[in-house]
Amino acid sequence: MAKKLFVGSLPYSVTDEQLREHFAAAGTVETAQVVIDRMTGRSRGFGFVEMSSDEEAQKAVELLNGKELEGRAIVVNEARPQTDRPRRTGGF
């Protein structure tokens, strides 16, 4: 299992620090980042957490997947590698 985890269904009010504290129950958190929308500056409702070992990442999935954070059941699973996507064009 990879050390980087995807965290979905986050409440929009959750900060990077709150995410880090929540995952600290499973082990050492190297990074915790809530993804922010560039246009609005608000949370997009998901983020990524990187644990210090594969064992701690597995423990975090088992311990926290489906558990509540500020009233919402969060989804925790292994992050998939980012794929190259074509740039979006058009619009105005």
C-alpha positions as CSV (number, residue, x, y, z in Angstrom):
1,M,0.0,0.0,0.0
2,A,1.2,3.5,-0.8
3,K,1.8,6.0,2.0
4,K,-0.3,8.7,0.3
5,L,-4.0,8.5,1.1
6,F,-7.1,10.1,-0.6
7,V,-9.6,11.6,1.9
8,G,-13.0,12.3,0.5
9,S,-16.3,13.7,1.7
10,L,-14.6,16.2,4.0
11,P,-16.7,19.0,5.5
12,Y,-15.9,22.2,3.8
13,S,-14.8,23.8,7.1
14,V,-11.9,21.3,7.7
15,T,-8.4,22.8,7.6
16,D,-5.0,21.2,6.9
17,E,-4.2,21.2,10.6
18,Q,-7.5,19.6,11.6
19,L,-6.9,16.9,9.0
20,R,-3.4,16.3,10.4
21,E,-4.7,16.0,13.9
22,H,-7.5,13.6,12.9
23,F,-5.0,11.2,11.1
24,A,-2.4,11.4,13.9
25,A,-4.5,8.7,15.7
26,A,-3.2,6.2,13.1
27,G,0.5,7.3,13.3
28,T,2.9,9.9,12.1
29,V,1.5,12.2,9.5
30,E,4.1,13.7,7.1
31,T,1.7,15.9,5.2
32,A,-2.0,16.8,5.3
33,Q,-3.6,19.0,2.6
34,V,-7.1,20.0,1.9
35,V,-7.6,20.8,-1.8
36,I,-8.7,24.4,-2.3
37,D,-10.6,25.6,-5.3
38,R,-8.6,28.3,-7.2
39,M,-11.5,30.4,-8.2
40,T,-13.4,30.6,-4.9
41,G,-10.6,29.9,-2.3
42,R,-12.9,27.4,-0.6
43,S,-12.3,23.7,0.1
44,R,-13.3,21.3,-2.6
45,G,-14.3,18.6,0.0
46,F,-11.4,16.3,-0.4
47,G,-7.7,16.2,0.4
48,F,-4.6,14.0,0.7
49,V,-2.7,12.7,3.7
50,E,0.8,11.2,3.6
51,M,1.7,8.8,6.4
52,S,5.3,8.0,7.4
53,S,5.0,4.2,6.6
54,D,2.9,1.8,4.6
55,E,1.8,0.1,7.9
56,E,0.5,3.4,9.3
57,A,-1.3,4.2,6.0
58,Q,-3.0,0.8,6.2
59,K,-3.9,1.5,9.8
60,A,-5.4,4.9,8.9
61,V,-7.6,3.3,6.2
62,E,-8.9,0.7,8.6
63,L,-9.3,3.1,11.5
64,L,-10.8,6.1,9.8
65,N,-12.6,5.1,6.6
66,G,-16.3,5.7,7.2
67,K,-15.7,7.5,10.5
68,E,-17.2,10.9,11.2
69,L,-15.3,14.2,11.0
70,E,-17.4,17.2,12.0
71,G,-20.6,15.2,11.3
72,R,-19.7,13.7,7.9
73,A,-18.5,10.2,7.2
74,I,-15.2,10.5,5.4
75,V,-13.8,8.2,2.8
76,V,-10.2,7.1,3.2
77,N,-8.4,5.0,0.6
78,E,-5.1,4.7,-1.2
79,A,-4.4,7.6,-3.5
80,R,-4.1,6.7,-7.2
81,P,-1.2,8.2,-9.2
82,Q,-2.1,11.4,-11.0
83,T,-2.6,10.9,-14.7
84,D,-1.8,13.3,-17.4
85,R,-4.9,15.0,-18.6
86,P,-5.2,17.3,-21.7
87,R,-5.5,20.9,-20.9
88,R,-9.0,22.2,-21.0
89,T,-9.6,25.0,-23.5
90,G,-12.5,27.0,-24.6
91,G,-14.8,29.1,-22.5
92,F,-14.8,32.8,-23.1
